[in-house]
């Protein structure tokens, strides 16, 4: 078995252990009413940090606590869905089966059942139909930083990465306008105005209880750290040529309105 396959096998074993421990607990402690809570956030835009913060609440249960902490990374999900089509908005998911799987991983003694899979932002209107009642935290991050992350972590061409960042913002604007129960936050505000964002989240979900933001979080870093805005170092590493290529995508007239809505400047 090569290193990658071993890593996946170990990950799946941990997930299976989580499922069995929660299934046993759910037999005795499950409650009859739940609220389904979804973080709608593109990849590399802070969803793992937000999931960790929300998980400090005594009434929140995430469906995954390993790796990227995504419900769409659980082994049964990967077998059921064509993983290569996760970011195809026309690809339909078997949501009833997915819900059945996630309920095995959630601690159903908790009030809020949480998922943070990034491709959910493409399918939020359908999620709203299958998970009732559902609540959505719409999270965005500076699209220049999102572009840089897609370039470096996904080996994506710079213009393709910029187009993906814009596409995600468009879906998030649509989600904000159409979803019944939603609140919009920015990664930058979560890091720089943490207390205000906490208050905003608790106003949105009054039964959420206390959130602990005074601890160290993992959030894709090599070691746990306090909440820190990582944007500046990423943007500072962009060359003039990189900015010109990104802006060739961003500086279209319709995108300027999008940037203004989320309060991001075009550099």
N, C-alpha and C positions, 0 to 999 in steps of 0.2 A: 504494500500500500504506500503510495507516494505521500509527500508531506501535505499537499492540499487535501487529498481524500481523507487523510487521518484527521486533519483539522475539522473538516465538515462532519466526520463521524463523531468526533468528540463534542462538537457543537450540538448535533442532533441528540446525542445521549443526554446532554444537560437539559435540553428542551423537553425531552421525554420525561425526565425526572421531575421537572416543574409541572408537567401535565398530570402525572400520577399523584403528586402531592396535593395539588389543588383539587383534583377530582375527588380524592378522599375527603378533603375538608368540605367540599361543596355538598357532599351527601348529607352532612350533619348541620351545616351552618348557612346554607344558601338562603337568600331572602327572595321574596317574590317580585319585588319592583327594583328596577335598575335604570340608570341613565347611561347611555352610551356616549362616550366622550372621544372625539377624534381631533388629533393635531393634524391640520392640513399644512404641510410645509415641504418645500422642495428639499432634495438631498443637499447636505453640507450647509444648511441654513439655520441650524440651531435646534432642530426638533429633538435631538437626543438630550440636550441640556434641558429643554423645557419638559420633556418626559420625566427626567430624573427629578426635577423640581416638583412637578405635580405628584410624583410617586411618594413624596414626603408627607402627603396628606394621609391621614388615617382612614379615609373613606374612598381612596382610589386604588384600583388594581390594574396594572398594565398586563397585557397578554404575553409579553416577552421581556425578560430582564437581561438578556445576553447579547453580546456583540452590538449591532446597531439597534437592538431592541424593537425590531419591527415585527408585527404580526404576519407580514407577508414573507418573513424569513423563516417561519416555522416549517419543519420538515413536511407535514401533510399539505401545507399550502403549496410548497414548491413542486410537489408531485401532481397537484391538481391543475395548476395554472402554467401556461407557457411563459416562463420567466422573461424571455426575450421580448415579449409584447407588453410588458407591464406599463411602458410609457407610450403605448399606442392608445389614444383616446377612444378609438373605435373597437378595441378589443373588449369583449364582454366577459365579466367575471361570473362564476356561479355563486352568487352571494348567499343563497340559502345554505349551501354546503360550507361556505367559509364561516358563516355565523355559527354553525354547529361546531366547527373545529375550534374557533376562538373561545366559545363558551367552556370548552374543556380546559383552556389555559388561563382564563380569568378566574380570580377569586370572587365567586359570586356572593360571598358574604359582604362584599363592599358595595357601596351605592353607585360609584362611578366605575365603569368598565372602559379602559383606555386603550386606544391603538394610535400609532404614530407613523404608519407606513407612508412614505412620500408620494407614491403614485395614487394614493387616495384622492389627492387634490384634483385629479382628472375625472373622478367618478363620484364626487360628493353628493350630487343630486340623487343618484341611485342609492347610495349608502343611506341617505335620509329616508328613503322608502323602506329599506329592509331592517333598519335599526331604529326602533321607536321606543322612547323619545331619544333623539340624537342631538348632541351639542358639538359645535365646531369651534376650535381655536385656529384661526387663520393666521399663519405666521410667515413673514417675508424677511428678506435680507437684501442689503445693497446688491443690485444685480451685477455690478462690476466684480464684487467678491464672489458671487455665485459663479460667474463666468470663469474666474481664475481657478476656482476649485474644480470645476468640470474639466478644464484644460489639463490640470496637473494630476488629478486623481483618476479621471476617466480617460485620459489621453485623447481628449476631444479637440478637434481643430478649433481655433479661437473664434471664428465667425459662427461655427455650428454651436459652440458653447454659449455665445451671446444670444443666438436665436432661441436656444432652450431656456435661458434665463428670462427672456421676454415672454416666451410662451407660458411659462409658469406664472409670471405676474398677471398675464391676461386671464388665466384660469382663476387666479386668486381674486381678481376684481369681480369676475363672474360669480364666484362663490360668495363673496361678501354681499353682492347685490341680491342673490337668489335664495340663499339658505335661510331657513326660519330662525334658528338659534345660533348665532355666531358672534364672535368678537375678534377684532383684528389687532394684532400686536406685531411689532418689528423686533428683530434680533437686537438691533442697536439699543432700543429702549429697554429691552429685557436686561441687557448688560449694564447700561449706563444709568437707567432710572428704575432699578430693580424694585424698589418699594412701591413706586407708583404702578408698575405693571402688576405686582402682586395684588394691590387694591383693586385694580381693574378686573383681574381674573375672579376675585372673590365677589365683586359686584355682579359679575356675569353669572357666577355659580355660588350663591350665598351659602349653600350647604357643604362647600368644599372644605371648610375648616382652615386650619393653619397650614401654611407652606413655609418650609425651612430653606432659606436661601443663604444662610450663614455658614454652610458647610462646604467641603470641597467636592467637586463633581468630576466624573470621568470624561464623558462627552468627547470621545474619539482622541483624547490626549494620551500621551504615554504614561502619565501619572495623574492622580486627582489634583485639581486646582480649584481655586476660588473663581467665581464668575468673572470673566475677563472678555472685553471686546477685542476680538482678534482681527478686525477689519483693516486697521491702518497698515500693518505689516504686509498684508496681502496686496493692498492697492499700491503701496510704495514700491513693490517689486515689479509692477507693470512698466514696460518700456514705452517710449513715445510711440513706437510702431504698433505695439499691442493696443494702446489706447485708440489710435487711429482706426485700427481694424474693428475694435469693439464699437466705437462710435459710428462707424459706417452702418452698423445694424441699429444702434440705439437712437440715432438722430433723425429717424423718420418722423414725420409730423404726428402721426397717431400715437407714437411711443412717448412723445413729450407729455401728452395728457396723462398717460399711464404713470410716468415718473412723478408728475405733480400730485396725482392722487395718493401715491404712497410716500410722498415727500422725500424723494431722492433726486439729487442734482445730476445733470449730465456733465461729466468732467471734461 
